[in-house]
Amino acid sequence: YWYEVMAGNKVHNFERSSGVKAKPLVQQLVSLSFSDKEIQYLERVIEISEKLSDIEKIAFAAIQGLYDPTRHSFIDSGTPQTAFALSLINSPEYLQLNNQLLHQIKILMDETDQRTKIQVIAAQMKVHQATLYAIITVIVSISLILFMGFVIFKRILSPLKKLFNATNKLQYNQYD
């Protein structure tokens, strides 16, 4: 299926396939209750990624001869500028942006891990609390069943047994 989509023979409709309308990543994270800090870190990651992407577009175009480094503009055709492209990808600016991106991703991951750990601990506490309530409910239920069994035996079955014994005596003419 995906080979057909990539080849352009089929069109993939994300809304139809998942039943959910596609939303921008930041919107999805907001709807999943990500913190404001996490959203800020993500926006910074996106910002740095876009800057890196701009440099990579220029480098890729230069390799294909579609960028003129002297005029700093894209062109329809020209001489491939491999050395220029390599200089862009190995430039201090590109390497610094790449380092910043990795750093921001780590910060985002750490922040998300911290929030997730807190949520997991809270969920575990709720599970433990629910388990404790269930155990207490079972103990109380068993106690009530035992108590009701005792009451039924004392108040109903015991007098019925006495009545049964008395009727048996009357049946055999034993009137004592």
C-alpha positions in Angstrom: 0.0 0.0 0.0 2.7 2.5 1.0 4.8 1.8 -2.0 1.7 2.6 -4.2 1.2 5.8 -2.2 4.9 6.8 -2.5 4.9 6.0 -6.2 1.9 8.3 -6.6 -0.5 5.6 -7.8 -2.7 5.9 -4.7 -3.5 8.8 -2.5 -3.5 8.3 1.2 -6.2 10.1 3.2 -5.2 10.4 6.8 -8.6 11.4 7.9 -10.3 8.4 6.3 -7.7 5.9 7.5 -7.7 6.8 11.1 -11.1 8.3 11.5 -9.5 11.3 13.2 -8.9 14.6 11.6 -5.2 15.4 11.2 -4.0 18.1 13.7 -0.7 20.0 14.0 1.7 18.3 16.4 1.5 21.2 18.9 -2.3 21.0 19.0 -2.2 17.2 19.5 0.2 17.7 22.5 -2.0 20.4 24.0 -5.0 18.0 23.7 -2.9 15.3 25.4 -2.3 17.7 28.4 1.3 18.3 27.8 2.6 21.1 30.0 3.3 24.7 28.8 7.1 24.0 29.3 6.9 20.9 27.0 5.1 22.9 24.4 7.7 25.7 24.6 10.5 23.1 24.2 8.8 21.5 21.3 8.3 24.9 19.6 12.0 25.5 20.1 12.8 22.1 18.5 10.6 22.9 15.6 12.2 26.3 15.2 15.7 24.9 15.2 14.7 22.1 12.8 13.3 24.6 10.4 16.6 26.5 10.4 18.5 23.3 9.8 16.1 22.4 7.0 16.6 25.7 5.3 20.4 25.1 5.3 19.9 21.5 4.0 17.5 22.7 1.2 20.2 25.1 0.0 22.9 22.4 0.3 20.7 19.9 -1.6 19.9 22.4 -4.3 23.5 23.4 -4.6 24.5 19.7 -5.2 21.9 19.6 -8.0 23.1 22.9 -9.5 19.9 24.7 -8.5 21.5 27.2 -6.1 23.9 30.0 -6.9 26.1 30.8 -3.9 27.3 34.1 -5.4 23.8 35.5 -5.7 22.5 33.6 -2.7 19.4 32.5 -4.6 17.8 29.4 -6.2 18.1 29.1 -9.9 16.6 26.9 -12.6 19.8 25.2 -13.6 23.5 25.6 -13.2 26.7 23.9 -12.2 26.6 21.6 -9.2 28.2 23.2 -6.2 29.3 20.2 -4.1 32.1 22.0 -2.2 29.6 24.8 -1.3 27.1 22.2 -0.1 29.6 20.4 2.0 30.8 23.7 3.5 27.2 24.5 4.5 26.7 21.1 6.1 30.0 21.3 7.9 29.7 25.0 8.8 29.9 26.1 12.5 26.4 27.5 12.2 24.9 24.2 11.0 26.9 22.2 13.5 25.8 24.6 16.3 22.2 24.4 15.3 22.4 20.6 15.2 23.9 20.6 18.7 21.2 23.0 19.9 18.6 20.7 18.4 19.9 17.6 20.2 20.1 19.6 23.4 16.5 20.9 23.1 15.3 17.4 22.3 17.0 16.1 25.4 15.4 18.8 27.5 12.0 18.0 26.0 12.5 14.3 26.6 13.5 14.9 30.2 10.6 17.2 30.9 8.2 14.7 29.3 9.7 11.9 31.3 9.3 13.8 34.5 5.7 14.6 33.8 5.0 11.0 32.8 6.7 9.7 35.9 4.5 11.9 38.1 1.4 10.8 36.2 2.4 7.1 36.5 2.9 7.5 40.2 -0.5 9.2 40.6 -2.1 6.4 38.5 -0.4 3.8 40.7 -1.7 5.5 43.8 -5.2 5.4 42.4 -4.8 1.7 41.5 -3.5 0.9 45.0 -6.3 2.9 46.6 -8.9 1.1 44.4 -7.4 -2.2 45.4 -7.5 -1.3 49.0 -11.2 -0.3 48.7 -11.9 -3.6 46.9 -10.2 -5.6 49.6 -12.1 -3.7 52.3 -15.3 -4.3 50.4 -14.6 -8.0 50.1 -13.8 -8.3 53.9 -17.0 -6.3 54.8 -19.1 -8.4 52.4 -17.7 -11.7 53.8 -18.3 -10.4 57.4 -21.9 -9.5 56.5 -22.5 -12.9 54.9 -21.1 -14.7 58.0 -23.1 -12.5 60.3 -26.3 -13.0 58.3 -25.6 -16.7 58.2 -25.3 -16.7 62.0 -28.5 -14.6 62.4 -30.4 -16.9 60.0 -29.2 -20.0 61.9 -30.1 -18.5 65.3 -33.4 -16.8 64.4 -34.8 -19.0 61.7 -33.1 -22.4 61.4 -32.7 -23.1 65.2 -36.4 -22.4 65.9 -37.5 -24.3 62.8 -35.4 -27.3 64.1 -37.1 -27.1 67.5 -40.5 -26.9 65.8 -39.6 -29.9 63.6 -38.5 -31.9 66.6 -41.7 -30.9 68.4 -43.9 -32.0 65.4 -42.0 -35.3 65.3 -42.8 -35.9 69.0 -46.5 -35.1 68.4 -46.5 -37.4 65.4 -45.4 -40.3 67.6 -47.7 -39.3 70.5 -44.9 -38.1 72.7 -46.4 -35.1 74.6 -43.6 -34.3 77.0 
